[in-house]
Amino acid sequence: MTSDKIIYIIIVLVVVFVSMVLHELMHGLTAYWLGDNTAKEHGRLTLNPIKHIDPFMTILLPVIMILMGGPVFGGAKPVPFRPDKVKGGEWGAALVGIAGPLTNLILAFLCYGAIVVFNIYSGLVGEILYAGVMVNLGFFAFNILPIPPLDGSRVLYAIAPEGFQRVMSAIESAGLLVVFAIVLLLSQPLGMVLNAIINFVLKIFGMAFGLV
C-alpha cells in the first residue's frame, strides 16, 4: 500500500469520525427536543467519539469500501431513543431518524460549497473537503435506505400498516447482522443504488453553485 493511500485512509477515517459523531448527536438532540431524554441518560449527547464509534460500522466498513473502490459509507452505535416517548408518535420518531442523514447532507453541501467558493481543488485541504463531500454523501445515501435498522426505516414506520411494522421490528431486532448481510450479499446492487443517489445529489449541488 502506497503512502498516498495510507494518508487518504487516515483522512477518510478522521472525516468519518467527525461526521458520525455529529450524525448521532443530532439523533439524540432531536429526540431530546421532542421530549425523550433516553440519549442523555445514556451519555450520548456528547461530541466524544468514543461514545459513538462502532468498530465495524465506523472503522472497518469504511476502510473495506475504500480498498474496494466503492462509495464510502458506514455508521455508528445507534443512539438509543424511545419512539413512544417522543412527541408526534411515529412522525416524531421519523424526524429523529432523518435528523442524522440530513446532518450528513448539510455537511456534504458545506464542504462542496467551500471547494467551489474558495477554489480549493487540490492540496491537503482540498483532499479533506473532497472526503467531506463523498463520505457524508455516502452516509446520507446509505442511511436513508428504508431498511431496518437504517434511519430511513423510521419514515417507513410512520406510513406502514401495523402488520408490516411488526415485520420491520423483527428485522430491526437483528441490528447490525442485517447491515452486514446487505453489504456482504448485495454489495454490487447496493453500490449501484448508492452511486445513483450520490450522483443525483452532486448534480443538485452543482446546480446550486451554478456549475451545471
C-alpha positions as CSV (number, residue, x, y, z in Angstrom):
1,M,0.0,0.0,0.0
2,T,1.4,3.4,-1.0
3,S,1.9,6.3,1.4
4,D,-0.6,8.3,-0.5
5,K,-3.2,5.6,0.0
6,I,-2.4,5.4,3.7
7,I,-2.8,9.2,4.0
8,Y,-6.1,9.1,2.2
9,I,-7.4,6.3,4.5
10,I,-6.4,8.4,7.6
11,I,-8.1,11.5,6.1
12,V,-11.3,9.5,5.4
13,L,-11.3,8.0,8.9
14,V,-11.0,11.4,10.5
15,V,-13.8,12.7,8.4
16,V,-15.8,9.6,9.3
17,F,-15.3,10.1,13.0
18,V,-16.4,13.8,12.8
19,S,-19.3,13.1,10.5
20,M,-20.7,10.2,12.5
21,V,-20.4,12.0,15.9
22,L,-22.4,14.8,14.5
23,H,-24.9,12.4,12.9
24,E,-25.5,10.5,16.1
25,L,-25.5,13.7,18.2
26,M,-28.3,15.1,16.0
27,H,-30.4,12.0,16.5
28,G,-30.1,12.4,20.3
29,L,-30.7,16.1,20.3
30,T,-33.8,15.8,18.1
31,A,-35.2,13.1,20.4
32,Y,-34.4,15.2,23.4
33,W,-36.1,18.2,21.7
34,L,-39.1,16.0,21.2
35,G,-39.3,15.0,24.8
36,D,-37.2,11.8,25.1
37,N,-34.2,12.0,27.3
38,T,-33.0,8.4,26.8
39,A,-29.9,9.5,24.8
40,K,-29.0,12.0,27.6
41,E,-29.4,9.3,30.2
42,H,-27.0,7.0,28.2
43,G,-24.4,9.8,27.9
44,R,-24.9,10.1,24.1
45,L,-25.5,13.9,23.9
46,T,-21.7,14.4,23.6
47,L,-19.1,15.1,21.0
48,N,-16.8,12.4,22.4
49,P,-16.3,10.0,19.5
50,I,-15.6,7.1,21.9
51,K,-19.3,7.2,22.9
52,H,-20.4,6.8,19.3
53,I,-17.9,4.6,17.5
54,D,-18.7,1.1,16.4
55,P,-15.6,-0.9,15.4
56,F,-17.3,-2.5,12.4
57,M,-19.6,0.3,11.1
58,T,-17.3,3.3,11.9
59,I,-13.9,1.9,11.1
60,L,-13.8,-1.5,9.3
61,L,-16.6,-1.0,6.9
62,P,-15.4,2.4,5.5
63,V,-11.9,1.0,5.1
64,I,-13.2,-2.0,3.3
65,M,-15.2,0.3,0.9
66,I,-12.0,2.4,0.3
67,L,-10.0,-0.7,-0.6
68,M,-12.8,-2.0,-2.8
69,G,-13.0,1.4,-4.6
70,G,-16.8,1.7,-3.8
71,P,-18.7,4.6,-2.2
72,V,-17.6,5.1,1.4
73,F,-20.4,4.5,3.9
74,G,-20.9,3.2,7.4
75,G,-22.5,4.1,10.7
76,A,-22.0,4.3,14.4
77,K,-23.6,2.9,17.6
78,P,-27.2,3.8,17.3
79,V,-28.3,6.5,19.7
80,P,-31.0,4.9,22.0
81,F,-34.4,6.6,22.0
82,R,-38.0,5.7,22.9
83,P,-40.4,6.2,19.9
84,D,-43.3,6.0,22.4
85,K,-41.8,9.0,24.4
86,V,-41.2,11.4,21.5
87,K,-43.9,14.0,20.6
88,G,-45.7,13.3,17.4
89,G,-45.7,9.5,17.7
90,E,-44.3,7.7,14.6
91,W,-43.8,11.0,12.8
92,G,-41.8,12.3,15.7
93,A,-39.7,9.1,15.5
94,A,-39.3,9.6,11.8
95,L,-37.9,13.1,12.4
96,V,-35.4,11.6,14.9
97,G,-34.5,9.1,12.2
98,I,-33.9,11.5,9.4
99,A,-32.0,14.1,11.6
100,G,-28.8,12.1,11.2
101,P,-28.8,11.7,7.4
102,L,-29.9,15.3,7.0
103,T,-26.9,16.3,9.1
104,N,-24.6,14.4,6.7
105,L,-26.3,16.1,3.7
106,I,-25.7,19.5,5.1
107,L,-22.1,18.7,5.9
108,A,-21.5,17.5,2.4
109,F,-23.1,20.7,1.0
110,L,-20.9,22.9,3.2
111,C,-17.7,21.0,2.1
112,Y,-18.8,21.2,-1.6
113,G,-19.5,24.9,-1.2
114,A,-16.1,25.5,0.4
115,I,-14.4,23.8,-2.5
116,V,-16.2,25.8,-5.1
117,V,-16.3,29.2,-3.4
118,F,-12.7,29.2,-2.2
119,N,-11.4,27.3,-5.3
120,I,-9.8,24.6,-3.2
121,Y,-9.4,21.7,-5.6
122,S,-6.0,20.3,-4.6
123,G,-3.6,20.0,-1.6
124,L,-4.3,18.6,1.8
125,V,-7.3,20.9,2.5
126,G,-8.8,20.0,-0.9
127,E,-8.5,16.3,-0.1
128,I,-10.1,16.8,3.3
129,L,-13.0,18.8,1.8
130,Y,-13.5,16.3,-1.0
131,A,-13.5,13.4,1.5
132,G,-16.1,15.5,3.5
133,V,-18.3,15.6,0.4
134,M,-18.1,12.0,-0.6
135,V,-18.1,10.4,2.9
136,N,-21.1,12.4,4.0
137,L,-23.0,11.7,0.8
138,G,-22.2,8.0,1.2
139,F,-23.5,8.1,4.8
140,F,-26.6,10.0,3.7
141,A,-27.3,7.7,0.8
142,F,-26.8,4.5,2.9
143,N,-28.7,5.6,5.9
144,I,-31.8,6.9,4.0
145,L,-32.4,3.4,2.7
146,P,-35.8,2.3,4.1
147,I,-34.3,-0.9,5.6
148,P,-34.4,-1.6,9.4
149,P,-32.3,-0.7,11.3
150,L,-31.2,2.1,9.0
151,D,-32.5,5.6,9.6
152,G,-34.7,5.6,6.5
153,S,-36.8,2.9,8.0
154,R,-38.2,5.3,10.6
155,V,-40.1,7.1,7.8
156,L,-41.4,3.8,6.6
157,Y,-42.6,3.0,10.1
158,A,-44.7,6.2,10.1
159,I,-46.7,5.2,6.9
160,A,-46.6,1.4,7.1
161,P,-49.6,-0.6,8.3
162,E,-49.4,-2.2,11.8
163,G,-48.7,-5.7,10.4
164,F,-45.8,-4.5,8.3
165,Q,-44.4,-2.5,11.3
166,R,-44.2,-5.8,13.2
167,V,-42.2,-7.4,10.4
168,M,-39.9,-4.4,10.3
169,S,-39.5,-4.5,14.1
170,A,-38.5,-8.2,13.9
171,I,-35.9,-7.3,11.2
172,E,-34.6,-4.4,13.3
173,S,-34.0,-6.6,16.3
174,A,-31.3,-8.3,14.3
175,G,-29.4,-5.0,14.3
176,L,-26.0,-4.9,12.6
177,L,-26.5,-8.5,11.3
178,V,-28.9,-7.1,8.8
179,V,-26.5,-4.4,7.7
180,F,-23.7,-6.9,7.4
181,A,-25.8,-9.3,5.3
182,I,-26.8,-6.5,3.0
183,V,-23.2,-5.4,2.5
184,L,-22.0,-9.0,2.1
185,L,-24.7,-10.4,-0.2
186,L,-25.8,-7.3,-2.1
187,S,-22.7,-5.3,-2.4
188,Q,-22.9,-4.8,-6.2
189,P,-26.6,-3.6,-6.4
190,L,-26.1,-1.7,-3.2
191,G,-23.1,0.2,-4.7
192,M,-25.2,1.0,-7.8
193,V,-28.0,2.4,-5.7
194,L,-25.7,4.4,-3.5
195,N,-23.8,5.8,-6.5
196,A,-27.1,6.8,-8.2
197,I,-28.2,8.7,-5.1
198,I,-24.7,10.3,-4.7
199,N,-24.5,11.4,-8.3
200,F,-28.0,12.8,-8.2
201,V,-27.2,14.9,-5.1
202,L,-23.9,16.1,-6.6
203,K,-25.9,17.3,-9.6
204,I,-28.2,19.2,-7.3
205,F,-25.1,20.7,-5.5
206,G,-23.6,21.7,-8.9
207,M,-26.9,23.4,-9.9
208,A,-26.9,25.3,-6.6
209,F,-23.5,26.7,-7.3
210,G,-24.1,27.3,-11.0
211,L,-21.8,24.6,-12.2
212,V,-24.5,22.6,-14.1
